[in-house]
Amino acid sequence: MKRIRYSKDVDALLIELSDKTIDYAEDAGQIIVHFSKDGEPVLIEILDAKDFLLRSFSTVVTEQEAALP
């Protein structure tokens, strides 16, 4: 089952990609990706989600404005 949840208590966005059992995780700063035994992504966690999303969206807007003639 694919599902997206937000935990307000810890400001984390959880994106479930699969029902498989999580075997291990790798992190890259604010993003943690959990994998199954066969290396398939199962869950993505985005920590400090509000800040991460605001920065991501502002970067997209800035890049689009720079591309305007």
C-alpha positions, 0 to 999 in steps of 0.5 A: 500500500502506498501512503503519505503521512505527516507527523506534526509532533516530529515534523517528518514526512513519511512516504511509504512505497511498498509493504515489504519489510525494511532491512536497512536504511541509508541517510543523506542529511534530512532524507532517510531511505529505508530498503528491503532485503533486495534493495527496493526502497520501502519508505522515505522519511524527510526530517524537518519537513516544513523547512525542507519543502519550503526550501525546495519550492523556493528553489524551483520558483527561483529557477523558473524566474531565472529562466524567464526571458 
